[in-house]
Amino acid sequence: MARRPKIPATKYPVERRTLDNGLRVVLAPDRSAPVIGVAVVYDVGIRSEPEGRTGFAHLFEHLMFQGSENLEKLAHFRHVQGSGGTFNGSTHLDYTDYYETLPANALERALFLEADRMRGPRLTEENLRNQVDVVKEEIRVNVLSQPYGGFPWLKLPPVMFDTFPNAHDGYGSFDDLESATVADAAEFFKRYYASGNAVLAVAGDLDLAETMEMVERHFGDVPARPAPERPTFAEPDLTSERRESYTDPLAPLPAVAAAWRVPDPINDYAAYLPYVVLAEVLTDGEASRLVERLVLRDRIVTSVAGYMGFMGEPWEVRDPTALLLQAHLPPGGDVDKVLRTVDEELDRLATEGLAESELARTQARMATHLLRDTDAALGRALRMAVLEQQRGTPELLNDLPRLVGEVTEEQIRKAAAALVPQRRATIEVVAGGNQ
Amino acid sequence: MKALPDLGPTRKLKLPKEAERTLHNGLTVIAIRRPAVPLVEVRLRVPFARANLARAAVLSQTLFSGTADMSTVEIAAELQKVGGGLSAGVDPDRLMVSGNGLVTGLDRILELLGDVLGGAAYPSDEVATERDRLADRIQVAQRQPAHLARVALLTRMYGKHPYAVQTPEVSQVQAVRPAQLRALHAERLHPAGATLVLVGDITPERALDTAERVLGTWNGGGKHVELPRTPAIEPGPLTLVDRPGSVQSSMRVALPAVERTHADHAALQLVNLLFGGYFSSRWTENIREDKGYTYGPHSVIEHNVAGSSFVAAAEVATEVTGPALLETIYELGRLATLPPKAEELEQARQYALGTLQLGMSTQAGLATLASTYAGFGLRLDYLPQYAAKLAAATLDEVAAAGAKYLAPANMATIVLGDAERVEGPLRALTAVERA
């Protein structure tokens, strides 16, 4: 019996509170460095944007930086950076986050800034048109000018899913972006940016009582609005294989991505967790199943990656979601052969099980990744905010390495057995870049 | 109106506990304690100037591809068992091995590192695999505008200096043979002048003992290779690189700069921030937040061992390429001829000071910082000195740095884009030469 390395854990203390206006607050003190991370997460993402308004959740994220009740355009950036901090925001399938990390002496400032835009961003025609232009440039940089731009996160969902929330382009079409109005933005803010639909998390060098008092002072008067009812985005699982391809004019080499639906990450956590570990067993490092077989032995792909959810965030996604595998192929590579070999390896894993130490070493490496993510105060604040929002358990952050470590070989085999071709959605990139 | 809260008292920069030892074979080991998470970060920096480009690149990808006793997969699996991972990369100054793992695995990670440093075998099969993978990655990079613009910029900046070409050709990579890798390893992969940085939940003196025990037998010797100082950047006509059909133009501007130990360093860092070095900079506020020409404009002082330079980069919409260059010249010229506002300088100063705190607040950040500094003969005690210089830089000094370093008359400029559409407007502003 191989000796299992002991999986270490963190012990960040976590304090939770709900303000009278419905805002949920999570505080996690850690005095090891004089910095703090502040995250505000709203329970709205790409899946909630209205039809005819693709890309709107992301466009709105940009508008949240364009001035607020007491602040001019550009003031937010200047105040965060002028306090020695950095900031950003990002739009996901199920949430939108806004965050900053700063020296600890700027904590109250950060709270003020976040509260001010929670009360109301300045939604003006001029700022909207300006940010539509900026977002178009963002899409050009990341999608239109890049080989494999948007692969697979924008390209695979429409193969796997049928309904607008799950299948549409979350970056948005230029037509939809250009036709967005200030009234659309005001409506979106009113509906989704309610105090009852948000979580504030602060991690790092803070005093609990003092911070809670500051939070009350700045967020307490944000008008109460309840969270909107979250519709179900459920879709039936695939019963037969789906496969599509497209030509990428910039890509010099073929690529492929495949996905299978997985159990509900929130409501069926115990069944979901083994898939998270399976993705790493398959692709984490040179000693993983698929890297060893596809890259090193058969040499039919040049890289292969496996992860959970279209944005690769296993702990920050709701149902429906998927386990994804993506691979880049050498010149003239054979996608069918790659898929056949993946099927063969999954079947071998399901029927023959894991090699000695294979699971334990994968779990040890996952623990390192999890602990490393939380070393930064901001990494802790962001993850805790989403854990609170989606599960009501921010302290789960401390338990993740242990829970990952408790997944058994039998569970991995069962998960691998479920990844059969008839439940698979595949997108193939045809290289158009060599003409 | 609600008022912005004041900042709390500034915390002084506190240096972590560290220890340093130079081993008999010439390896300098720096061990730094940051116990926040039970992990350790590893950075090994080996001087690698003038190494053959293609061979160095393939060597970095095959360093962990086997020893006399272990295969690629076995090395990777052994690292994984202690939650560890190691990977290597090269640039024109150094070969860098980076990794991390559970702190309980430090001995094992160093043993495995020692095994490959002393006995990497470069097996033919593995070399062939990695060579092809690297060749494919270079092919993909050659379709990426940012990469192509960088290639053109380096040629323009460095002429015949070894920094001018930093990516090998596909054919050069494919011609690399295992014997050449073994020869390059034997010649250059030695501890003389190399630095190993360990950061984490460690007792520094004990970590040094471990490193000495494990790596003290790494073969000393090797040879000392120095690069000539980089040539002065030659101003002159804008270099236009045609990329027909581009929806964006990649604009790059290079200007002279000075190394970290130069008397002008702090003032130059500040003037860089004022121009384009952070979001609240004049350039970003102008061409993004006011005009919507671009998504992520940015400028940075790049420090290399043989010289430093200022580089500004933006991807702008094709139709506004001329106007974007106009605004770039305008903002550089404004900083070169007019003093900044005191308030604006304070904001940049706070940002520079605050981000020093943030950069030190994680194990990974601290490790990268300490390793980078070590490559220039500096230690962490440089940080408080630098902070004091940032704090003391006067408006006059910053204005003088603007005049001395940012003058548009000294610009070397590259634009990569659809020449047919952008050449006319660019010619209206400056002389243009086709690449």
HADDOCK unambig.tbl for C-alpha pairs under 7 A between the chains (distance, minus, plus):
assign (segid A and resid 5 and name CA) (segid B and resid 82 and name CA) 6.68 0.50 0.50
assign (segid A and resid 10 and name CA) (segid B and resid 37 and name CA) 6.95 0.50 0.50
assign (segid A and resid 32 and name CA) (segid B and resid 36 and name CA) 6.31 0.50 0.50
assign (segid A and resid 33 and name CA) (segid B and resid 361 and name CA) 5.55 0.50 0.50
assign (segid A and resid 35 and name CA) (segid B and resid 358 and name CA) 6.59 0.50 0.50
assign (segid A and resid 70 and name CA) (segid B and resid 1 and name CA) 5.86 0.50 0.50
assign (segid A and resid 70 and name CA) (segid B and resid 2 and name CA) 6.21 0.50 0.50
assign (segid A and resid 77 and name CA) (segid B and resid 279 and name CA) 6.98 0.50 0.50
assign (segid A and resid 77 and name CA) (segid B and resid 280 and name CA) 5.98 0.50 0.50
assign (segid A and resid 78 and name CA) (segid B and resid 280 and name CA) 5.53 0.50 0.50
assign (segid A and resid 81 and name CA) (segid B and resid 351 and name CA) 5.22 0.50 0.50
assign (segid A and resid 82 and name CA) (segid B and resid 347 and name CA) 4.11 0.50 0.50
assign (segid A and resid 82 and name CA) (segid B and resid 348 and name CA) 6.34 0.50 0.50
assign (segid A and resid 82 and name CA) (segid B and resid 350 and name CA) 5.39 0.50 0.50
assign (segid A and resid 82 and name CA) (segid B and resid 351 and name CA) 5.41 0.50 0.50
assign (segid A and resid 83 and name CA) (segid B and resid 350 and name CA) 5.73 0.50 0.50
assign (segid A and resid 83 and name CA) (segid B and resid 351 and name CA) 6.26 0.50 0.50
assign (segid A and resid 83 and name CA) (segid B and resid 354 and name CA) 7.00 0.50 0.50
assign (segid A and resid 84 and name CA) (segid B and resid 350 and name CA) 4.86 0.50 0.50
assign (segid A and resid 84 and name CA) (segid B and resid 351 and name CA) 3.75 0.50 0.50
assign (segid A and resid 84 and name CA) (segid B and resid 352 and name CA) 6.63 0.50 0.50
assign (segid A and resid 84 and name CA) (segid B and resid 353 and name CA) 6.27 0.50 0.50
assign (segid A and resid 84 and name CA) (segid B and resid 354 and name CA) 3.66 0.50 0.50
assign (segid A and resid 84 and name CA) (segid B and resid 355 and name CA) 5.84 0.50 0.50
assign (segid A and resid 85 and name CA) (segid B and resid 351 and name CA) 6.26 0.50 0.50
assign (segid A and resid 85 and name CA) (segid B and resid 354 and name CA) 6.00 0.50 0.50
assign (segid A and resid 85 and name CA) (segid B and resid 355 and name CA) 6.32 0.50 0.50
assign (segid A and resid 102 and name CA) (segid B and resid 354 and name CA) 6.85 0.50 0.50
assign (segid A and resid 102 and name CA) (segid B and resid 358 and name CA) 6.99 0.50 0.50
assign (segid A and resid 103 and name CA) (segid B and resid 354 and name CA) 5.91 0.50 0.50
assign (segid A and resid 103 and name CA) (segid B and resid 357 and name CA) 6.66 0.50 0.50
assign (segid A and resid 103 and name CA) (segid B and resid 358 and name CA) 6.95 0.50 0.50
assign (segid A and resid 105 and name CA) (segid B and resid 7 and name CA) 5.65 0.50 0.50
assign (segid A and resid 105 and name CA) (segid B and resid 8 and name CA) 4.41 0.50 0.50
assign (segid A and resid 105 and name CA) (segid B and resid 9 and name CA) 6.14 0.50 0.50
assign (segid A and resid 105 and name CA) (segid B and resid 10 and name CA) 6.22 0.50 0.50
assign (segid A and resid 106 and name CA) (segid B and resid 7 and name CA) 5.21 0.50 0.50
assign (segid A and resid 106 and name CA) (segid B and resid 8 and name CA) 6.40 0.50 0.50
assign (segid A and resid 108 and name CA) (segid B and resid 5 and name CA) 6.45 0.50 0.50
assign (segid A and resid 109 and name CA) (segid B and resid 4 and name CA) 6.57 0.50 0.50
assign (segid A and resid 109 and name CA) (segid B and resid 5 and name CA) 5.47 0.50 0.50
assign (segid A and resid 112 and name CA) (segid B and resid 4 and name CA) 6.97 0.50 0.50
assign (segid A and resid 130 and name CA) (segid B and resid 289 and name CA) 6.92 0.50 0.50
assign (segid A and resid 130 and name CA) (segid B and resid 291 and name CA) 6.68 0.50 0.50
assign (segid A and resid 130 and name CA) (segid B and resid 292 and name CA) 5.33 0.50 0.50
assign (segid A and resid 131 and name CA) (segid B and resid 292 and name CA) 6.78 0.50 0.50
assign (segid A and resid 133 and name CA) (segid B and resid 292 and name CA) 5.14 0.50 0.50
assign (segid A and resid 134 and name CA) (segid B and resid 288 and name CA) 6.62 0.50 0.50
assign (segid A and resid 134 and name CA) (segid B and resid 292 and name CA) 4.99 0.50 0.50
assign (segid A and resid 134 and name CA) (segid B and resid 293 and name CA) 6.82 0.50 0.50
assign (segid A and resid 134 and name CA) (segid B and resid 294 and name CA) 5.88 0.50 0.50
assign (segid A and resid 134 and name CA) (segid B and resid 295 and name CA) 5.25 0.50 0.50
assign (segid A and resid 135 and name CA) (segid B and resid 295 and name CA) 6.97 0.50 0.50
assign (segid A and resid 137 and name CA) (segid B and resid 294 and name CA) 5.54 0.50 0.50
assign (segid A and resid 137 and name CA) (segid B and resid 295 and name CA) 5.40 0.50 0.50
assign (segid A and resid 137 and name CA) (segid B and resid 317 and name CA) 6.71 0.50 0.50
assign (segid A and resid 138 and name CA) (segid B and resid 295 and name CA) 5.17 0.50 0.50
assign (segid A and resid 146 and name CA) (segid B and resid 144 and name CA) 5.83 0.50 0.50
assign (segid A and resid 147 and name CA) (segid B and resid 143 and name CA) 6.44 0.50 0.50
assign (segid A and resid 147 and name CA) (segid B and resid 144 and name CA) 6.68 0.50 0.50
assign (segid A and resid 250 and name CA) (segid B and resid 143 and name CA) 6.18 0.50 0.50
assign (segid A and resid 251 and name CA) (segid B and resid 140 and name CA) 6.85 0.50 0.50
assign (segid A and resid 252 and name CA) (segid B and resid 139 and name CA) 6.77 0.50 0.50
assign (segid A and resid 252 and name CA) (segid B and resid 140 and name CA) 6.14 0.50 0.50
assign (segid A and resid 285 and name CA) (segid B and resid 76 and name CA) 6.88 0.50 0.50
assign (segid A and resid 286 and name CA) (segid B and resid 72 and name CA) 6.94 0.50 0.50
assign (segid A and resid 286 and name CA) (segid B and resid 73 and name CA) 5.63 0.50 0.50
assign (segid A and resid 286 and name CA) (segid B and resid 76 and name CA) 5.80 0.50 0.50
assign (segid A and resid 287 and name CA) (segid B and resid 73 and name CA) 4.56 0.50 0.50
assign (segid A and resid 287 and name CA) (segid B and resid 74 and name CA) 6.99 0.50 0.50
assign (segid A and resid 287 and name CA) (segid B and resid 76 and name CA) 5.38 0.50 0.50
assign (segid A and resid 287 and name CA) (segid B and resid 77 and name CA) 5.29 0.50 0.50
assign (segid A and resid 296 and name CA) (segid B and resid 129 and name CA) 6.77 0.50 0.50
assign (segid A and resid 299 and name CA) (segid B and resid 129 and name CA) 6.98 0.50 0.50
assign (segid A and resid 302 and name CA) (segid B and resid 133 and name CA) 5.23 0.50 0.50
assign (segid A and resid 330 and name CA) (segid B and resid 136 and name CA) 6.76 0.50 0.50
assign (segid A and resid 361 and name CA) (segid B and resid 80 and name CA) 5.14 0.50 0.50
assign (segid A and resid 361 and name CA) (segid B and resid 81 and name CA) 4.20 0.50 0.50
assign (segid A and resid 361 and name CA) (segid B and resid 83 and name CA) 6.75 0.50 0.50
assign (segid A and resid 362 and name CA) (segid B and resid 80 and name CA) 6.55 0.50 0.50
assign (segid A and resid 364 and name CA) (segid B and resid 80 and name CA) 6.75 0.50 0.50
assign (segid A and resid 364 and name CA) (segid B and resid 81 and name CA) 6.32 0.50 0.50
assign (segid A and resid 364 and name CA) (segid B and resid 82 and name CA) 6.31 0.50 0.50
assign (segid A and resid 364 and name CA) (segid B and resid 83 and name CA) 4.42 0.50 0.50
assign (segid A and resid 365 and name CA) (segid B and resid 80 and name CA) 5.58 0.50 0.50
assign (segid A and resid 365 and name CA) (segid B and resid 83 and name CA) 3.76 0.50 0.50
assign (segid A and resid 365 and name CA) (segid B and resid 84 and name CA) 6.14 0.50 0.50
assign (segid A and resid 367 and name CA) (segid B and resid 83 and name CA) 6.96 0.50 0.50
assign (segid A and resid 368 and name CA) (segid B and resid 83 and name CA) 5.65 0.50 0.50
assign (segid A and resid 368 and name CA) (segid B and resid 101 and name CA) 5.87 0.50 0.50
assign (segid A and resid 368 and name CA) (segid B and resid 102 and name CA) 6.04 0.50 0.50
assign (segid A and resid 371 and name CA) (segid B and resid 37 and name CA) 6.48 0.50 0.50
assign (segid A and resid 375 and name CA) (segid B and resid 36 and name CA) 6.77 0.50 0.50
assign (segid A and resid 375 and name CA) (segid B and resid 37 and name CA) 6.30 0.50 0.50
assign (segid A and resid 375 and name CA) (segid B and resid 362 and name CA) 5.84 0.50 0.50
assign (segid A and resid 376 and name CA) (segid B and resid 361 and name CA) 6.97 0.50 0.50
assign (segid A and resid 376 and name CA) (segid B and resid 362 and name CA) 5.66 0.50 0.50
